[in-house]
Amino acid sequence: MRVTTARRSGGLTMSGIGERVRRERQRRGLSLTGLAAEAGVSSSMLSDVERGAKAPTVLVLDRIATALGTSIARLLDDEQDARVVVRRHDEQDVARDPSGWERRVLSPVLPGVEFELMRTTIGPGVDAGAFSPHAPGSREYLAVEVGTLLLTIDGVPYTLRAGDSVYYAGDCVHSFANPADGPCVYYLAMDVAGAPTRTGHHAPIAGARIASEG
């Protein structure tokens, strides 16, 4: 899976993503092995990502961003220091997974702000996988626009349909799946600027899989 963008400039290259990962790691004074352990990925995988030798999956990139105490958005875009930032549809960063879902970043990256607003589309019967806990004090707000979403928080399932919304503390394992036979579209706002991230190795991420009503 490659992280791609919808920009007219042709999108961010693997080397561009890797350079941003390295820059954010160095800004936080983390070693490569330290970040790899916190993200739950191998040092060789992280090294390959930083060198632009390997394209990370969306889940791996999210794990890296979470371990850095930030969002995928900061790894895909430059900071913008302006009172008004308009992001046209064809200028928004989009991360796509071949299993049948995409994550469109709607919010700009602002100095000193760890916030991301995204629009996610999940195809019928697709499970986007499990995402790692963010730092204590982080928050997530979700609203379903179309279809049905099976949201699982720390092992507890919640079925949400068009028009439903939910808030949950971000320091949890959270999974997103579409158990229905039509597409699911939802908006997710993440405020990940909580307390410093915990050290330690997270459990492995579940890969994309077919969802069921369970």
C-alpha positions in Angstrom: 0.0 0.0 0.0 1.3 3.4 -0.9 0.3 6.7 0.9 -0.8 8.9 -2.0 -2.1 12.4 -2.2 -4.6 14.2 -4.5 -2.4 17.2 -5.0 -1.8 18.6 -8.5 2.0 18.5 -7.7 1.8 14.7 -7.9 1.7 13.8 -4.2 4.3 13.1 -1.6 7.0 10.6 -2.5 8.2 7.8 -0.2 11.4 9.7 0.4 9.4 12.8 1.3 7.4 10.8 3.9 10.5 9.2 5.2 12.2 12.6 5.7 9.2 13.9 7.6 9.3 10.8 9.9 13.0 11.3 10.5 12.6 15.1 11.2 9.8 14.5 13.7 11.7 11.8 15.4 14.8 14.0 15.7 12.7 16.9 17.0 11.6 14.8 19.9 15.1 13.5 20.6 14.2 9.9 19.9 16.6 7.3 18.5 15.5 5.1 15.6 15.4 2.0 17.9 13.5 3.9 20.6 10.8 5.1 18.2 10.6 1.6 16.6 10.0 0.1 20.0 7.3 2.6 21.0 5.6 2.2 17.6 5.7 -1.6 17.8 7.5 -1.9 14.4 10.9 -3.3 13.7 14.0 -1.1 13.5 14.6 -2.3 10.0 11.1 -1.4 8.9 11.4 2.1 10.4 14.8 2.5 8.8 13.4 1.5 5.4 10.6 4.0 5.8 12.9 6.9 6.8 15.2 6.1 3.8 12.2 6.0 1.4 13.0 2.4 0.6 9.6 1.0 1.7 6.1 2.5 1.6 4.4 2.1 4.9 0.8 0.9 5.2 -1.7 3.4 6.6 -1.7 1.4 9.9 2.1 1.4 10.2 2.2 5.1 9.4 -0.5 5.7 12.1 1.5 3.7 14.6 4.6 5.8 13.9 2.6 9.0 14.2 1.0 7.8 17.4 4.4 7.0 18.9 5.5 10.5 18.0 2.5 12.0 19.7 1.1 13.4 16.5 -1.2 12.5 13.6 -0.6 11.2 10.1 -1.5 14.7 8.8 1.8 16.1 10.2 3.7 13.4 8.4 2.1 14.2 5.1 2.0 18.0 5.0 4.0 21.1 6.0 2.9 23.5 8.8 0.9 26.5 7.7 0.9 29.6 9.8 -2.1 31.6 8.7 -5.4 32.8 10.2 -7.3 31.3 7.3 -6.4 28.1 5.4 -8.6 26.9 2.6 -8.0 23.3 1.5 -9.5 22.6 -1.9 -10.6 19.1 -2.6 -7.8 18.4 -5.0 -5.2 19.7 -2.6 -6.1 17.4 0.3 -3.9 14.5 1.3 -5.4 11.1 0.8 -4.1 7.8 2.2 -5.6 4.8 0.4 -5.5 1.1 1.4 -5.9 -1.6 -1.3 -8.3 -3.5 0.9 -11.0 -0.9 0.1 -10.8 2.2 2.3 -9.4 5.7 2.2 -8.6 8.4 4.7 -8.8 12.0 3.4 -7.2 14.7 5.6 -9.4 17.8 5.7 -7.5 19.9 8.3 -4.2 21.8 7.8 -1.2 21.2 10.0 -0.8 24.2 12.4 2.2 25.1 14.5 1.9 23.6 18.0 -1.4 22.0 17.3 -1.9 18.2 17.2 -5.3 17.9 15.7 -6.6 16.1 12.6 -10.0 16.2 10.9 -10.5 13.5 8.4 -13.2 11.9 6.1 -12.9 8.1 5.8 -14.7 5.9 3.3 -14.8 2.1 3.9 -16.0 -0.3 1.2 -18.7 -2.9 1.9 -17.5 -5.8 4.2 -14.1 -4.2 4.8 -12.3 -4.0 8.1 -9.8 -1.1 8.3 -8.0 -2.7 11.2 -7.1 -1.8 14.8 -5.4 1.5 15.6 -3.1 2.0 18.6 -4.0 4.1 21.7 -3.0 7.8 21.6 -1.6 9.6 24.6 -3.7 9.9 27.8 -5.9 13.0 27.5 -6.4 12.7 23.8 -9.9 12.8 22.4 -11.7 11.6 19.3 -15.1 12.6 17.9 -16.8 10.6 15.1 -20.0 11.2 13.0 -21.3 8.7 10.4 -22.5 10.4 7.2 -23.4 7.3 5.1 -23.9 3.6 5.8 -23.0 1.5 8.9 -19.9 1.6 11.0 -18.8 -1.1 13.5 -16.6 0.8 15.9 -14.8 -1.4 18.5 -13.3 0.4 21.5 -11.0 -1.7 23.8 -12.9 -4.9 22.6 -16.4 -3.4 23.1 -18.4 -3.1 19.8 -20.7 -0.2 18.9 -22.8 -0.2 15.8 -23.3 3.3 14.4 -25.5 4.3 11.5 -26.0 7.4 9.3 -26.6 10.4 11.6 -25.1 8.7 14.7 -22.1 10.3 16.5 -19.8 9.2 19.3 -17.1 10.6 21.5 -14.4 8.5 23.1 -11.1 8.9 24.9 -8.3 8.4 22.5 -6.0 6.3 24.7 -7.7 3.1 23.7 -7.4 0.5 20.9 -10.0 1.5 18.4 -11.1 -0.5 15.3 -13.2 0.5 12.3 -15.2 -1.9 10.1 -18.0 -1.8 7.6 -20.3 -4.9 8.1 -22.9 -3.7 5.6 -23.3 -4.3 1.8 -22.9 -0.6 1.0 -20.1 2.0 1.5 -19.6 3.7 4.9 -18.5 7.3 5.2 -17.7 9.0 8.5 -15.9 12.1 9.8 -13.4 11.8 12.6 -11.8 14.7 14.6 -8.8 13.7 16.6 -7.2 15.9 19.3 -4.0 13.9 20.2 -2.2 16.5 22.3 -2.6 14.7 25.6 0.1 13.8 28.1 3.4 12.5 26.9 3.1 9.1 25.1 3.8 6.0 27.2 6.9 4.0 26.6 6.6 0.3 25.9 5.8 -2.0 23.0 2.2 -2.1 21.8 0.5 -5.2 20.6 0.7 -6.0 16.9 -1.8 -4.3 14.6 -4.6 -6.3 13.1 -4.4 -6.2 9.3 -7.3 -5.4 7.0 -9.9 -8.2 7.0 -13.5 -8.9 6.1 -15.9 -7.6 8.7 -18.9 -9.5 9.9 -21.9 -8.7 12.0 -20.4 -10.8 14.8 
